Amino acid sequence: MYNEGQCRSCGKRIRFIRMKSGKSMPVDDAILNYKVDPKGKERIVTPGGDVVACVTGVSADEATGFGYISHFATCPNANRHRKG
């Protein structure tokens, strides 16, 4: 199960996924289908804690898997997340 919460900076609902490194990554709550593309510019965090280069917005039939976008990439107050 995922830990769920709210971004302290923007108030958006987020989840935390345990990465392979053992650290928790905040991700947006929305689940996205993706297709693996080593040259893809988008990155998805899988439920298993991997980061995958991919294309999102594909149909379920085309999808390689599903995952989440890092909240660091979408937070309107992202500069508050960066350490000085």
C-alpha positions as CSV (number, residue, x, y, z in Angstrom):
1,M,0.0,0.0,0.0
2,Y,1.1,3.5,-0.7
3,N,1.5,6.3,1.9
4,E,-0.8,9.1,1.0
5,G,-0.6,12.8,2.0
6,Q,-0.8,16.3,0.9
7,C,2.0,18.5,-0.5
8,R,3.0,21.1,2.1
9,S,3.8,23.6,-0.6
10,C,0.8,23.5,-3.0
11,G,-1.8,21.4,-1.0
12,K,-2.3,18.8,-3.8
13,R,-3.0,15.2,-2.8
14,I,0.1,13.0,-3.4
15,R,1.4,9.5,-2.8
16,F,4.8,8.3,-1.7
17,I,6.5,5.5,-3.4
18,R,9.4,3.6,-1.9
19,M,12.3,3.8,-4.4
20,K,14.9,1.1,-4.9
21,S,17.3,3.3,-2.9
22,G,14.9,3.1,0.1
23,K,13.9,6.7,0.0
24,S,10.3,7.8,-0.6
25,M,9.4,9.8,-3.7
26,P,6.4,12.0,-3.7
27,V,4.3,11.5,-6.9
28,D,1.0,12.9,-8.2
29,D,-2.0,10.8,-7.3
30,A,-3.1,10.2,-10.9
31,I,-2.2,6.8,-12.5
32,L,-0.8,7.0,-16.0
33,N,-0.4,4.4,-18.7
34,Y,3.1,4.5,-20.4
35,K,5.0,2.8,-23.1
36,V,8.7,2.3,-22.6
37,D,10.8,4.5,-24.9
38,P,14.6,4.7,-24.0
39,K,14.7,8.0,-25.9
40,G,11.5,9.3,-24.3
41,K,11.7,12.6,-22.5
42,E,9.0,11.8,-19.9
43,R,9.8,9.8,-16.8
44,I,7.4,7.6,-14.8
45,V,7.9,6.3,-11.3
46,T,6.6,2.7,-11.2
47,P,4.8,1.2,-8.2
48,G,8.0,-0.9,-7.7
49,G,10.2,2.2,-7.3
50,D,11.8,2.3,-10.7
51,V,12.1,5.4,-12.9
52,V,11.3,4.6,-16.6
53,A,12.0,6.7,-19.7
54,C,8.7,6.6,-21.7
55,V,5.8,8.1,-23.5
56,T,2.6,8.7,-21.6
57,G,-0.9,9.1,-22.8
58,V,-1.1,5.8,-24.5
59,S,-4.1,3.5,-24.5
60,A,-4.2,0.5,-22.2
61,D,-3.7,-1.8,-25.2
62,E,-0.5,0.0,-26.1
63,A,0.8,0.4,-22.6
64,T,3.9,-1.3,-21.3
65,G,2.8,-0.5,-17.7
66,F,1.4,2.1,-15.4
67,G,2.9,4.5,-12.9
68,Y,3.0,8.1,-11.6
69,I,4.7,11.4,-12.4
70,S,7.1,12.8,-9.7
71,H,5.4,15.6,-7.8
72,F,8.7,17.5,-8.0
73,A,8.0,17.8,-11.8
74,T,4.5,19.2,-11.5
75,C,4.3,21.2,-8.2
76,P,3.6,24.9,-9.0
77,N,5.8,25.7,-6.0
78,A,8.7,23.4,-7.0
79,N,11.3,26.0,-6.1
80,R,10.3,25.5,-2.4
81,H,11.2,21.8,-2.7
82,R,14.8,22.5,-3.8
83,K,17.5,22.5,-1.1
84,G,19.5,25.7,-1.1
